[in-house]
Amino acid sequence: MTFDALAGVLLIPAVAAALLAALPDYRVTARLNVAAAALTFLCALSLFVRRPQSGAYLIVDDLNATFIVLTTFVGLSTSVFSLSYIGHELQIGRLTPPFVRFYHAMYQVLMFAMNLALIANNIGLMWVAIELATLTTVLMVGIYRTHEALEAAWKYFILGSVGIALALFGTILVYMAARPVVGEGLDAMVWTVLVRRAGAFDPALLDLAFVFLLLGYGTKVGLAPLHAWLPDAHAEGPTPISAVLSGLLLNVALYALLRFKMLLAANAGALAPGPLMVTLGLISLVFAAFMLYRRRDIKRLFAYSSIEHMGIITFAFGMGGPLANFAGLLHMTMHSLTKSAIFFAVGHVAQVKGTQRIADMGGLTETHPVLGWGLILGVVAIAGLPPLGIFMSEFLVVSSTFARAPLLAIVLVFGLLVGLAGLFLRLNSIAFGEPRGAVGKAQASYVPMFAHLSLVVAAGVYMPPALVAWFQNVAGLLG
Amino acid sequence: MSRIDFDVAHMLAGLLVLISFMQLYQDRLYALLNVYALHALTLAASVAWQAMVQDAPHLYVTAAIALVFKAIIIPVALHRIIVRLGIHREIEKVVGVGSAMLAGMGLVALSMVVMLRVTYAADPLAREDLAFALSVVLLGLLMMVTRRNAVGQVVGFMSLENGLVLAATGARGMPLVVEISVAFSILIAFIVIGIFLFRIRERFDTVDVAALDQFRGERQ
């Protein structure tokens, strides 16, 4: 049998999860975790070279190939970061070896679930995968077993399950809409079949289905007012999980939403999904931007920043059209890279300071220059200052909106500016001034953080034409 | 489809909505669990009937899961947890019985109006099943909102899932993948919740979710 990359991105994490659950020594398992993530990433890269045949269950096209490569890449660098992070947590006794074993196994299960959600061609299978990803992250958020961690996990679990339940109802409605046209059975849940024949579906049923899907998967994306689980889950779980949640899982949920948006776009009678997404996106952006001001916890601060950026991305995809879609895709990629880099920095900052309270950390650039300046670079990037990658994508979102809906663009720019000021206010007290708080020694690996940041800087300065062409092609697919 | 097939399916789905209402006003945990078991039993009957009417033998599996797992194992296990935690006292409610029932009626009316209008093209059994299913889902949500007790919320979530199974079986010919996965996910979800309940008990000596709310949003 020839080598199949699709099987690779699913089987490697699955086998690795079983192995990691069985092996006791954390030094071995942490490295094995990295090795498995690296292999998965290589498999994902090979999708660009040779693309396996799509079937009734799995599919690869340009859209999800982009997502898979991004997911496996951030998965790889996070596993490298997690190596030093988990070592420190074991040293100070916040985690015990059995929990670390559990953590590594769950990490690979999460990678498996996210990859499955991305390559699923069957809307039922996609739902199952997103549910699995939710459950694994719930377990990981609660892993410290402190009061706060348990509350965060419980909240995430309840809100996440309600969201997932609504999404399933939406999925059933899509099947109901497809059945009279496609016929009973498996075909009526296969996305490629659905999108080809969507023109003949009952538009009213599709509308209703999309509302449920938007509320359901929108909860997972973290759109306001469905975001309540997100800051807690980010703040109380282990930092590598915050990085994966922000950088990847939110994207996966958004990807599911995009697939259904394409389905609705193929039906002339159905409602335009754009305005709904634009509204939710703008609400999330403005709301989260204001929420940045009162944050006292550093991870919570960046969790709200994630809500803000998911708002921008949802807004861009809601606007639609080649340029806005292009900007949305670029922004999503840049946000994933930058936000996970920030969480890598924040994880080490919280470890050297022994706290996540912003009031107890200060003068980071003096005490830990590399870490401090890395964090500053990350925040400058995420705030959207030129010449970094996020500036470019935000500029594209804003300019394409100005051309089509100037009023919306004003709200958008307002939200962006409020968010930028909020972030810098906080950054100032963390990075500069008199050193405050504990001065622990950093045993950090800076490689993942600077790898991400240099990619973001490079993308801001020079985008290779091949990459631009690729994104344009995917943006065209999104319609 | 003959008249009697339709009527029985209709009756069972309607019964499910009725039992959802009964769950709303139970103020003791034991009684709540018993009503939930009845809910699951009715679901099993409804799914089995659909299996017969649609001539879809795989649906019997779903019915069996509903019967064995949801109507027997889960209520018994939750009974034990309640005894072990010593919380077989009254359930506190956020809103009163009267307003909860009124809200429930409003939700049922809403789902009827929405579903019946949207699905007029579909066959009558499917559309009415779907309307009932949406009612059960919304009532489950309402129950989760009105209960402060963690066990009560879990029961609310499970009755919500029952509504989803009803919808999935009502959609004729829906592939088995989904039904099994729904049942399976309930299993996983239940294990997760079980772990959580124990941990919460272990840590805070209460299963009242209000005790978790001390920490809302900000760390001081």
Interface residues (C-beta under 8 A of the other chain):
Chain A: N122 G124 L125 W127 V128 E131 L132 L135 V138 L139 G142 R145 H147 E148 L150 E151 A153 W154 K155 F157 I158 S161 V162 A165 L166 L168 F169 T171 I172 L173 Y175 M176 R179 P180 E184 G185 L186 A188 M189 D202 A204 L205 D207 L208 P231 A235 R294 R295 R296 D297 R300 Q356 R357
Chain B: V114 M115 R117 V118 T119 A121 A122 A126 L130 A133 L134 V137 L141 M144 A150 Q153 F157 L160 E161 L164 A167 A168 A171 R172 G173 M174 P175 V177 V178 S181 V182 S185 I188 A189 V192 I193 F196 R199 I200 R203 F204 V209 L212 D213 F215 G217 E218 R219 Q220
